Amino acid sequence: MYTEGKWVDITSYNAKGFILESDSYGALVCVVKNGKVEGEKRFSHHQLAEADSQLLSEDMKDLVRLHINMALDSEDKSWFRALTDSSMEESR
């Protein structure tokens, strides 16, 4: 069984998704294909494989930029400082 929130590859559907719920028969997955959410669909466990959870360095940089923008939008100064301090250390 897969745990809720775990990312999976959907082998028969050529897509990825994350587990919404799982039981002994299969799992309900939020399907993401070509970067777009396609909705929820149930798959048997043999149609799923645990997805690689490693982010590429470019994706990590995009994620940090997104978080910085969210910190600015929410006017959260301490979060902004923490994000910019850590991104400055990584760029050295």
N, C-alpha and C positions, 0 to 999 in steps of 0.2 A: 504494500500500500504506500501511497505517496502522502506526504504531509501537506496540509493547507499552506498556500503561499509559495510552494516549491515550483520552480520553472521546469518545464518539460519540453522535449521535442516530440511532436506528433508525427510519427513516421509515416503513417498512411495518408496524411493530409498535407504533408510538406509545409508545416507551420510550427510555431512555438505557442506556448501558452503557460498560464499558471493555474495551479490546482485551487479550486474553490471548495471542493469537498471530495472525500474519497471513502470508499467502502471496499468490501472484499470482492465485489463484482467489477468495479471500474471507478472512474473519477469524472467529476464535472469540472471542465476546464474552460477558462476564459481564453478564447482562441485569438492569437495575434498573427496575422499573415500580411506580409509586405508592409509592415509597420502600422497596420490598421487593425483595430479591434473588430473582430467579426461576430462576437457574441459568445454565448455559453453553449457548450456541446458536451455530451457524455461520450467517453471513450473507454474501451476495455484496457486493462493494464498492459496487455501485450502490444498495444498500439502506441504506447508511451515509452520514452527513454529520458532519463535524467539529463537536463540540459547543462551545458558548460556554463558556469556562473561567473567566469572571469571576464572582466571588462577590458576592452582594448584601451590603450592609453589615450587615443583620440576621444573615445566615448567618456572616459573619466574626466577629461578636460571639459567636455561639453556639460557633463553633470555638475562639475564644480561651478562653471559659469551660470548654469541654471539656478543653483542654490544661492550664489551671490546675488543674482537678480531677485530671487525670492526674499532674501534677507533685506535688500534695499527696499523692495515693495512693502514689506511688513515693518520697516523701520526698526529692525532688531539689530542694534549696534553691536552687541556682544557676539551674536551669531556671525555677523558680517566680519568682525575682527578675527574671529576664529577661522573662518573660511579663507580670508585673504592672507592671514599669517601662514596657514598651512600650504596655500598655493604658492606663496613666495618661497617657502623652504623647499618645495618640490622643484621649483624652477632653477635652483642653484646647482 
